[in-house]
């Protein structure tokens, strides 16, 4: 028996001080608070960095969507490091290339283009999330 509505953990990177990192967090909030609150659970990267037991357990028991600012892919790497499975990963860096008219600026407060990029990215991730169904066991994948 499978749980088709399994929660998905959403892990944005912690690119504090960088517009790309701010977009990743804003996109995560939009996805988790507004677009798919019933299917998502936001996990702060800082908790994984600190080895928080609850955060580790959440990434080990649910598929993850990671939202990273740049190609360093810190969130994706940390989820995998803690035994989680990344069902979908995205870098804001790539999203900027795909949406050249939406250049994020600002850190504490994004410019309108940055906020729009976060909304667009969250919408794209909601579509990806809807394609993630069933249990983690059903989806398989390494847990090394
Ligand atoms: S993925 Fe890039 S922006 Fe995000 S925390 Fe890592 S180095 Fe910083």
Backbone and ligand atoms as CSV (ligand in chain L), in Angstrom:
chain,resi,resn,atom,element,x,y,z
A,1,UNK,N,N,0.840,-1.190,0.000
A,1,UNK,CA,C,0.000,0.000,0.000
A,1,UNK,C,C,0.884,1.253,0.000
A,2,UNK,N,N,0.596,2.200,-0.857
A,2,UNK,CA,C,1.445,3.383,-0.930
A,2,UNK,C,C,0.671,4.632,-0.534
A,3,UNK,N,N,1.412,5.604,-0.073
A,3,UNK,CA,C,0.811,6.878,0.290
A,3,UNK,C,C,1.091,7.863,-0.830
A,4,UNK,N,N,0.091,8.063,-1.708
A,4,UNK,CA,C,0.289,8.892,-2.894
A,4,UNK,C,C,0.490,10.353,-2.537
A,5,UNK,N,N,0.154,10.724,-1.318
A,5,UNK,CA,C,0.272,12.118,-0.919
A,5,UNK,C,C,1.429,12.332,0.048
A,6,UNK,N,N,2.462,11.533,-0.117
A,6,UNK,CA,C,3.592,11.675,0.783
A,6,UNK,C,C,4.141,13.095,0.732
A,7,UNK,N,N,4.546,13.570,1.890
A,7,UNK,CA,C,5.128,14.911,1.952
A,7,UNK,C,C,6.499,14.924,1.277
A,8,UNK,N,N,6.824,16.073,0.754
A,8,UNK,CA,C,8.133,16.287,0.148
A,8,UNK,C,C,8.840,17.362,0.961
A,9,UNK,N,N,10.085,17.099,1.328
A,9,UNK,CA,C,10.809,18.139,2.050
A,9,UNK,C,C,11.423,19.098,1.037
A,10,UNK,N,N,11.385,20.365,1.368
A,10,UNK,CA,C,11.926,21.411,0.500
A,10,UNK,C,C,13.074,22.067,1.254
A,11,UNK,N,N,14.255,22.026,0.651
A,11,UNK,CA,C,15.442,22.548,1.329
A,11,UNK,C,C,16.085,23.637,0.469
A,12,UNK,N,N,15.923,24.898,0.853
A,12,UNK,CA,C,16.616,25.968,0.130
A,12,UNK,C,C,18.023,26.137,0.693
A,13,UNK,N,N,18.924,26.634,-0.121
A,13,UNK,CA,C,20.291,26.843,0.369
A,13,UNK,C,C,20.319,28.037,1.300
A,14,UNK,N,N,21.459,28.230,1.928
A,14,UNK,CA,C,21.566,29.305,2.922
A,14,UNK,C,C,22.459,30.419,2.400
A,15,UNK,N,N,22.320,30.740,1.141
A,15,UNK,CA,C,23.195,31.756,0.540
A,15,UNK,C,C,22.944,33.143,1.087
A,16,UNK,N,N,23.152,33.269,2.368
A,16,UNK,CA,C,22.902,34.554,3.022
A,16,UNK,C,C,23.883,35.585,2.486
A,17,UNK,N,N,23.374,36.729,2.126
A,17,UNK,CA,C,24.241,37.786,1.601
A,17,UNK,C,C,24.361,37.759,0.098
A,18,UNK,N,N,23.639,36.826,-0.551
A,18,UNK,CA,C,23.683,36.754,-2.010
A,18,UNK,C,C,22.258,36.798,-2.555
A,19,UNK,N,N,22.031,37.601,-3.590
A,19,UNK,CA,C,20.676,37.630,-4.167
A,19,UNK,C,C,20.186,36.248,-4.595
A,20,UNK,N,N,21.070,35.415,-5.131
A,20,UNK,CA,C,20.635,34.088,-5.584
A,20,UNK,C,C,20.140,33.242,-4.414
A,21,UNK,N,N,20.820,33.373,-3.278
A,21,UNK,CA,C,20.383,32.657,-2.084
A,21,UNK,C,C,19.053,33.185,-1.575
A,22,UNK,N,N,18.861,34.485,-1.680
A,22,UNK,CA,C,17.591,35.070,-1.248
A,22,UNK,C,C,16.458,34.566,-2.133
A,23,UNK,N,N,16.716,34.476,-3.431
A,23,UNK,CA,C,15.689,33.946,-4.344
A,23,UNK,C,C,15.359,32.496,-3.972
A,24,UNK,N,N,16.365,31.709,-3.630
A,24,UNK,CA,C,16.099,30.302,-3.298
A,24,UNK,C,C,15.186,30.213,-2.080
A,25,UNK,N,N,15.420,31.050,-1.087
A,25,UNK,CA,C,14.559,31.007,0.111
A,25,UNK,C,C,13.157,31.530,-0.197
A,26,UNK,N,N,13.095,32.616,-0.958
A,26,UNK,CA,C,11.771,33.166,-1.300
A,26,UNK,C,C,10.954,32.155,-2.105
A,27,UNK,N,N,11.620,31.458,-3.024
A,27,UNK,CA,C,10.915,30.444,-3.821
A,27,UNK,C,C,10.429,29.309,-2.920
A,28,UNK,N,N,11.247,28.925,-1.948
A,28,UNK,CA,C,10.851,27.856,-1.021
A,28,UNK,C,C,9.642,28.285,-0.193
A,29,UNK,N,N,9.636,29.522,0.290
A,29,UNK,CA,C,8.484,30.003,1.070
A,29,UNK,C,C,7.223,30.019,0.211
A,30,UNK,N,N,7.367,30.508,-1.010
A,30,UNK,CA,C,6.198,30.574,-1.904
A,30,UNK,C,C,5.637,29.165,-2.151
A,31,UNK,N,N,6.534,28.226,-2.407
A,31,UNK,CA,C,6.107,26.853,-2.669
A,31,UNK,C,C,5.444,26.238,-1.435
A,32,UNK,N,N,6.072,26.398,-0.287
A,32,UNK,CA,C,5.603,25.714,0.930
A,32,UNK,C,C,4.443,26.445,1.605
A,33,UNK,N,N,4.440,27.759,1.557
A,33,UNK,CA,C,3.397,28.506,2.273
A,33,UNK,C,C,2.157,28.725,1.412
A,34,UNK,N,N,2.373,28.940,0.119
A,34,UNK,CA,C,1.240,29.345,-0.718
A,34,UNK,C,C,0.808,28.324,-1.763
A,35,UNK,N,N,1.754,27.702,-2.448
A,35,UNK,CA,C,1.373,26.862,-3.574
A,35,UNK,C,C,1.033,25.426,-3.182
A,36,UNK,N,N,1.864,24.800,-2.344
A,36,UNK,CA,C,1.633,23.400,-1.987
A,36,UNK,C,C,1.840,23.161,-0.491
A,37,UNK,N,N,1.145,23.905,0.360
A,37,UNK,CA,C,1.383,23.743,1.805
A,37,UNK,C,C,1.045,22.342,2.313
A,38,UNK,N,N,0.095,21.685,1.658
A,38,UNK,CA,C,-0.334,20.377,2.143
A,38,UNK,C,C,0.638,19.257,1.790
A,39,UNK,N,N,1.524,19.528,0.860
A,39,UNK,CA,C,2.436,18.459,0.418
A,39,UNK,C,C,3.887,18.692,0.796
A,40,UNK,N,N,4.173,19.837,1.383
A,40,UNK,CA,C,5.577,20.182,1.593
A,40,UNK,C,C,5.910,20.383,3.069
A,41,UNK,N,N,7.184,20.212,3.346
A,41,UNK,CA,C,7.698,20.528,4.675
A,41,UNK,C,C,9.050,21.219,4.458
A,42,UNK,N,N,9.129,22.452,4.891
A,42,UNK,CA,C,10.357,23.231,4.710
A,42,UNK,C,C,11.390,22.814,5.754
A,43,UNK,N,N,12.585,22.519,5.301
A,43,UNK,CA,C,13.672,22.181,6.222
A,43,UNK,C,C,14.802,23.182,5.996
A,44,UNK,N,N,15.179,23.863,7.053
A,44,UNK,CA,C,16.241,24.870,6.947
A,44,UNK,C,C,17.591,24.186,6.797
A,45,UNK,N,N,18.376,24.669,5.859
A,45,UNK,CA,C,19.693,24.069,5.639
A,45,UNK,C,C,20.551,24.161,6.897
A,46,UNK,N,N,20.381,25.240,7.630
A,46,UNK,CA,C,21.199,25.426,8.842
A,46,UNK,C,C,20.982,24.273,9.818
A,47,UNK,N,N,19.781,23.721,9.844
A,47,UNK,CA,C,19.524,22.599,10.758
A,47,UNK,C,C,20.285,21.353,10.314
A,48,UNK,N,N,20.368,21.160,9.003
A,48,UNK,CA,C,21.144,20.017,8.509
A,48,UNK,C,C,22.629,20.232,8.784
A,49,UNK,N,N,23.076,21.471,8.620
A,49,UNK,CA,C,24.486,21.779,8.882
A,49,UNK,C,C,24.823,21.448,10.335
A,50,UNK,N,N,23.891,21.765,11.222
A,50,UNK,CA,C,24.123,21.537,12.657
A,50,UNK,C,C,23.845,20.091,13.069
A,51,UNK,N,N,23.348,19.276,12.134
A,51,UNK,CA,C,23.076,17.875,12.439
A,51,UNK,C,C,21.829,17.680,13.273
A,52,UNK,N,N,20.886,18.601,13.181
A,52,UNK,CA,C,19.629,18.495,13.920
A,52,UNK,C,C,18.947,17.158,13.608
A,53,UNK,N,N,18.626,16.409,14.656
A,53,UNK,CA,C,18.110,15.042,14.479
A,53,UNK,C,C,16.774,15.034,13.725
A,54,UNK,N,N,15.891,15.966,14.049
A,54,UNK,CA,C,14.576,15.987,13.391
A,54,UNK,C,C,14.731,16.315,11.902
A,55,UNK,N,N,15.578,17.278,11.592
A,55,UNK,CA,C,15.791,17.645,10.186
A,55,UNK,C,C,16.391,16.476,9.416
A,56,UNK,N,N,17.345,15.793,10.037
A,56,UNK,CA,C,17.965,14.634,9.377
A,56,UNK,C,C,16.934,13.550,9.122
A,57,UNK,N,N,16.086,13.328,10.114
A,57,UNK,CA,C,15.056,12.302,9.967
A,57,UNK,C,C,14.087,12.662,8.842
A,58,UNK,N,N,13.764,13.930,8.741
A,58,UNK,CA,C,12.827,14.355,7.697
A,58,UNK,C,C,13.404,14.128,6.308
A,59,UNK,N,N,14.686,14.431,6.113
A,59,UNK,CA,C,15.246,14.235,4.772
A,59,UNK,C,C,15.500,12.757,4.471
A,60,UNK,N,N,15.595,11.947,5.520
A,60,UNK,CA,C,15.804,10.515,5.281
A,60,UNK,C,C,14.509,9.786,4.962
A,61,UNK,N,N,13.403,10.356,5.374
A,61,UNK,CA,C,12.140,9.633,5.221
A,61,UNK,C,C,11.221,10.200,4.141
A,62,UNK,N,N,11.606,11.313,3.532
A,62,UNK,CA,C,10.769,11.904,2.475
A,62,UNK,C,C,11.649,12.310,1.306
A,63,UNK,N,N,11.109,12.221,0.083
A,63,UNK,CA,C,11.881,12.748,-1.050
A,63,UNK,C,C,12.074,14.246,-0.874
A,64,UNK,N,N,13.160,14.751,-1.455
A,64,UNK,CA,C,13.500,16.166,-1.264
A,64,UNK,C,C,13.552,16.929,-2.582
A,65,UNK,N,N,13.120,18.176,-2.501
A,65,UNK,CA,C,13.380,19.152,-3.556
A,65,UNK,C,C,14.378,20.140,-2.971
A,66,UNK,N,N,15.495,20.319,-3.640
A,66,UNK,CA,C,16.477,21.281,-3.148
A,66,UNK,C,C,16.530,22.482,-4.090
A,67,UNK,N,N,16.681,23.652,-3.482
A,67,UNK,CA,C,16.742,24.897,-4.239
A,67,UNK,C,C,18.047,25.582,-3.861
A,68,UNK,N,N,19.013,25.522,-4.752
A,68,UNK,CA,C,20.321,26.115,-4.467
A,68,UNK,C,C,20.497,27.409,-5.235
A,69,UNK,N,N,21.327,28.279,-4.675
A,69,UNK,CA,C,21.588,29.541,-5.346
A,69,UNK,C,C,22.510,29.354,-6.546
A,70,UNK,N,N,23.606,28.655,-6.320
A,70,UNK,CA,C,24.626,28.554,-7.369
A,70,UNK,C,C,25.047,27.105,-7.578
A,71,UNK,N,N,26.033,26.935,-8.421
A,71,UNK,CA,C,26.471,25.592,-8.807
A,71,UNK,C,C,27.134,24.813,-7.673
A,72,UNK,N,N,27.403,25.451,-6.564
A,72,UNK,CA,C,27.966,24.715,-5.425
A,72,UNK,C,C,26.971,23.681,-4.892
A,73,UNK,N,N,25.685,23.946,-5.105
A,73,UNK,CA,C,24.617,22.999,-4.747
A,73,UNK,C,C,24.730,22.520,-3.289
A,74,UNK,N,N,24.877,23.450,-2.386
A,74,UNK,CA,C,25.073,23.107,-0.973
A,74,UNK,C,C,23.896,22.311,-0.402
A,75,UNK,N,N,22.676,22.728,-0.698
A,75,UNK,CA,C,21.512,22.039,-0.140
A,75,UNK,C,C,21.429,20.610,-0.672
A,76,UNK,N,N,21.619,20.463,-1.968
A,76,UNK,CA,C,21.552,19.130,-2.564
A,76,UNK,C,C,22.620,18.211,-1.956
A,77,UNK,N,N,23.823,18.743,-1.827
A,77,UNK,CA,C,24.910,17.927,-1.271
A,77,UNK,C,C,24.623,17.526,0.170
A,78,UNK,N,N,24.093,18.455,0.947
A,78,UNK,CA,C,23.860,18.148,2.367
A,78,UNK,C,C,22.725,17.143,2.556
A,79,UNK,N,N,21.694,17.254,1.728
A,79,UNK,CA,C,20.612,16.272,1.816
A,79,UNK,C,C,21.170,14.874,1.539
A,80,UNK,N,N,21.977,14.776,0.486
A,80,UNK,CA,C,22.569,13.467,0.152
A,80,UNK,C,C,23.525,13.013,1.254
A,81,UNK,N,N,24.284,13.936,1.787
A,81,UNK,CA,C,25.236,13.608,2.856
A,81,UNK,C,C,24.516,12.991,4.056
A,82,UNK,N,N,23.311,13.466,4.313
A,82,UNK,CA,C,22.565,12.971,5.473
A,82,UNK,C,C,21.663,11.791,5.122
A,83,UNK,N,N,21.886,11.186,3.969
A,83,UNK,CA,C,21.149,9.971,3.627
A,83,UNK,C,C,19.813,10.211,2.975
A,84,UNK,N,N,19.569,11.422,2.524
A,84,UNK,CA,C,18.308,11.723,1.869
A,84,UNK,C,C,18.377,11.471,0.375
A,85,UNK,N,N,17.215,11.532,-0.247
A,85,UNK,CA,C,17.162,11.338,-1.697
A,85,UNK,C,C,16.593,12.591,-2.345
A,86,UNK,N,N,17.375,13.172,-3.234
A,86,UNK,CA,C,16.932,14.384,-3.929
A,86,UNK,C,C,16.095,13.969,-5.133
A,87,UNK,N,N,14.804,14.237,-5.047
A,87,UNK,CA,C,13.904,13.895,-6.153
A,87,UNK,C,C,14.006,14.931,-7.265
A,88,UNK,N,N,14.307,16.159,-6.890
A,88,UNK,CA,C,14.464,17.222,-7.894
A,88,UNK,C,C,15.350,18.303,-7.303
A,89,UNK,N,N,16.297,18.767,-8.092
A,89,UNK,CA,C,17.168,19.845,-7.624
A,89,UNK,C,C,17.196,20.952,-8.660
A,90,UNK,N,N,17.346,22.160,-8.184
A,90,UNK,CA,C,17.383,23.296,-9.086
A,90,UNK,C,C,18.385,24.302,-8.541
A,91,UNK,N,N,19.028,25.023,-9.464
A,91,UNK,CA,C,19.923,26.114,-9.075
A,91,UNK,C,C,19.330,27.414,-9.608
A,92,UNK,N,N,19.220,28.417,-8.741
A,92,UNK,CA,C,18.671,29.707,-9.170
A,92,UNK,C,C,19.526,30.269,-10.304
A,93,UNK,N,N,20.814,29.970,-10.237
A,93,UNK,CA,C,21.744,30.372,-11.292
A,93,UNK,C,C,21.212,29.973,-12.676
A,94,UNK,N,N,20.702,28.745,-12.781
A,94,UNK,CA,C,20.148,28.277,-14.055
A,94,UNK,C,C,18.826,28.959,-14.373
A,95,UNK,N,N,18.026,29.186,-13.322
A,95,UNK,CA,C,16.735,29.843,-13.536
A,95,UNK,C,C,16.946,31.244,-14.104
A,96,UNK,N,N,17.988,31.922,-13.662
A,96,UNK,CA,C,18.286,33.264,-14.180
A,96,UNK,C,C,18.622,33.171,-15.672
A,97,UNK,N,N,19.339,32.136,-16.032
A,97,UNK,CA,C,19.683,31.974,-17.456
A,97,UNK,C,C,18.454,31.664,-18.288
A,98,UNK,N,N,17.495,30.967,-17.691
A,98,UNK,CA,C,16.269,30.632,-18.423
A,98,UNK,C,C,15.276,31.787,-18.465
A,99,UNK,N,N,15.455,32.745,-17.559
A,99,UNK,CA,C,14.538,33.894,-17.496
A,99,UNK,C,C,15.392,35.158,-17.459
A,100,UNK,N,N,15.962,35.472,-18.595
A,100,UNK,CA,C,16.965,36.543,-18.648
A,100,UNK,C,C,16.401,37.916,-18.284
A,101,UNK,N,N,15.084,38.061,-18.384
A,101,UNK,CA,C,14.477,39.349,-18.035
A,101,UNK,C,C,14.284,39.505,-16.531
A,102,UNK,N,N,14.562,38.467,-15.770
A,102,UNK,CA,C,14.337,38.521,-14.320
A,102,UNK,C,C,15.664,38.427,-13.576
A,103,UNK,N,N,16.393,39.524,-13.539
A,103,UNK,CA,C,17.703,39.527,-12.882
A,103,UNK,C,C,17.535,39.949,-11.414
A,104,UNK,N,N,17.814,39.036,-10.488
A,104,UNK,CA,C,17.632,39.398,-9.083
A,104,UNK,C,C,18.727,40.326,-8.584
A,105,UNK,N,N,18.326,41.330,-7.833
A,105,UNK,CA,C,19.262,42.226,-7.150
A,105,UNK,C,C,18.719,42.463,-5.763
A,106,UNK,N,N,19.615,42.876,-4.881
A,106,UNK,CA,C,19.194,43.110,-3.507
A,106,UNK,C,C,19.401,41.856,-2.678
A,107,UNK,N,N,19.543,42.040,-1.383
A,107,UNK,CA,C,19.820,40.894,-0.515
A,107,UNK,C,C,18.736,40.777,0.557
A,108,UNK,N,N,18.694,41.763,1.445
A,108,UNK,CA,C,17.642,41.730,2.462
A,108,UNK,C,C,16.281,41.850,1.787
A,109,UNK,N,N,16.231,42.672,0.756
A,109,UNK,CA,C,14.975,42.829,0.011
A,109,UNK,C,C,15.280,42.747,-1.472
A,110,UNK,N,N,14.634,41.794,-2.121
A,110,UNK,CA,C,14.866,41.614,-3.559
A,110,UNK,C,C,14.192,42.715,-4.365
A,111,UNK,N,N,14.740,42.987,-5.532
A,111,UNK,CA,C,14.062,43.889,-6.476
A,111,UNK,C,C,12.834,43.161,-7.049
A,112,UNK,N,N,11.937,43.884,-7.713
A,112,UNK,CA,C,10.722,43.239,-8.245
A,112,UNK,C,C,11.033,42.068,-9.170
A,113,UNK,N,N,12.103,42.181,-9.975
A,113,UNK,CA,C,12.463,41.076,-10.870
A,113,UNK,C,C,12.868,39.837,-10.062
A,114,UNK,N,N,13.580,40.056,-8.984
A,114,UNK,CA,C,13.991,38.943,-8.136
A,114,UNK,C,C,12.795,38.259,-7.489
A,115,UNK,N,N,11.847,39.081,-7.031
A,115,UNK,CA,C,10.641,38.497,-6.416
A,115,UNK,C,C,9.837,37.719,-7.457
A,116,UNK,N,N,9.780,38.255,-8.660
A,116,UNK,CA,C,9.050,37.558,-9.728
A,116,UNK,C,C,9.760,36.249,-10.085
A,117,UNK,N,N,11.091,36.298,-10.123
A,117,UNK,CA,C,11.844,35.074,-10.414
A,117,UNK,C,C,11.532,34.003,-9.363
A,118,UNK,N,N,11.476,34.407,-8.106
A,118,UNK,CA,C,11.161,33.445,-7.041
A,118,UNK,C,C,9.771,32.854,-7.255
A,119,UNK,N,N,8.815,33.692,-7.648
A,119,UNK,CA,C,7.457,33.187,-7.883
A,119,UNK,C,C,7.420,32.226,-9.073
A,120,UNK,N,N,8.118,32.614,-10.141
A,120,UNK,CA,C,8.149,31.759,-11.337
A,120,UNK,C,C,8.803,30.419,-10.999
A,121,UNK,N,N,9.904,30.485,-10.285
A,121,UNK,CA,C,10.623,29.266,-9.912
A,121,UNK,C,C,9.746,28.377,-9.029
A,122,UNK,N,N,9.051,28.988,-8.084
A,122,UNK,CA,C,8.159,28.213,-7.208
A,122,UNK,C,C,7.064,27.534,-8.025
A,123,UNK,N,N,6.542,28.229,-9.020
A,123,UNK,CA,C,5.513,27.628,-9.871
A,123,UNK,C,C,6.056,26.438,-10.641
A,124,UNK,N,N,7.277,26.568,-11.139
A,124,UNK,CA,C,7.897,25.447,-11.865
A,124,UNK,C,C,8.133,24.267,-10.916
A,125,UNK,N,N,8.527,24.582,-9.691
A,125,UNK,CA,C,8.785,23.510,-8.728
A,125,UNK,C,C,7.485,22.827,-8.295
A,126,UNK,N,N,6.394,23.578,-8.262
A,126,UNK,CA,C,5.104,22.968,-7.908
A,126,UNK,C,C,4.729,21.900,-8.936
A,127,UNK,N,N,5.016,22.180,-10.202
A,127,UNK,CA,C,4.745,21.195,-11.257
A,127,UNK,C,C,5.618,19.960,-11.043
A,128,UNK,N,N,6.887,20.185,-10.743
A,128,UNK,CA,C,7.788,19.051,-10.480
A,128,UNK,C,C,7.303,18.262,-9.270
A,129,UNK,N,N,6.882,18.987,-8.251
A,129,UNK,CA,C,6.424,18.333,-7.020
A,129,UNK,C,C,5.212,17.439,-7.298
A,130,UNK,N,N,4.317,17.927,-8.129
A,130,UNK,CA,C,3.112,17.145,-8.436
A,130,UNK,C,C,3.452,15.832,-9.127
A,131,UNK,N,N,4.617,15.806,-9.760
A,131,UNK,CA,C,5.032,14.580,-10.445
A,131,UNK,C,C,5.703,13.599,-9.487
A,132,UNK,N,N,5.984,14.066,-8.276
A,132,UNK,CA,C,6.598,13.195,-7.276
A,132,UNK,C,C,5.472,12.591,-6.462
A,133,UNK,N,N,5.203,11.332,-6.679
A,133,UNK,CA,C,4.109,10.700,-5.951
A,133,UNK,C,C,4.577,9.440,-5.282
A,134,UNK,N,N,3.740,8.876,-4.463
A,134,UNK,CA,C,4.046,7.605,-3.834
A,134,UNK,C,C,5.038,7.742,-2.707
A,135,UNK,N,N,5.460,6.605,-2.209
A,135,UNK,CA,C,6.346,6.597,-1.061
A,135,UNK,C,C,7.785,6.676,-1.505
A,136,UNK,N,N,8.691,7.042,-0.576
A,136,UNK,CA,C,10.112,7.096,-0.880
A,136,UNK,C,C,10.616,5.723,-1.287
A,137,UNK,N,N,10.097,4.698,-0.633
A,137,UNK,CA,C,10.542,3.339,-0.946
A,137,UNK,C,C,10.153,2.972,-2.369
A,138,UNK,N,N,8.948,3.398,-2.763
A,138,UNK,CA,C,8.472,3.082,-4.102
A,138,UNK,C,C,9.363,3.754,-5.149
A,139,UNK,N,N,9.831,4.974,-4.851
A,139,UNK,CA,C,10.618,5.701,-5.819
A,139,UNK,C,C,12.058,5.209,-5.886
A,140,UNK,N,N,12.496,4.502,-4.867
A,140,UNK,CA,C,13.826,3.946,-4.878
A,140,UNK,C,C,14.905,5.002,-4.783
A,141,UNK,N,N,16.098,4.651,-5.261
A,141,UNK,CA,C,17.178,5.616,-5.220
A,141,UNK,C,C,18.108,5.323,-4.070
A,142,UNK,N,N,19.355,5.798,-4.189
A,142,UNK,CA,C,20.361,5.503,-3.170
A,142,UNK,C,C,20.121,6.269,-1.880
A,143,UNK,N,N,20.531,5.682,-0.806
A,143,UNK,CA,C,20.470,6.366,0.480
A,143,UNK,C,C,21.856,6.336,1.107
A,144,UNK,N,N,22.895,6.289,0.281
A,144,UNK,CA,C,24.252,6.187,0.820
A,144,UNK,C,C,24.706,7.527,1.345
L,1,LIG,S1,S,24.571,26.931,-3.154
L,1,LIG,FE1,FE,25.838,28.745,-3.587
L,1,LIG,S2,S,24.600,30.495,-2.854
L,1,LIG,FE2,FE,23.760,28.638,-1.888
L,1,LIG,S3,S,24.817,28.458,0.114
L,1,LIG,FE3,FE,25.971,27.228,-1.408
L,1,LIG,S4,S,27.589,28.608,-2.159
L,1,LIG,FE4,FE,25.994,29.910,-1.184
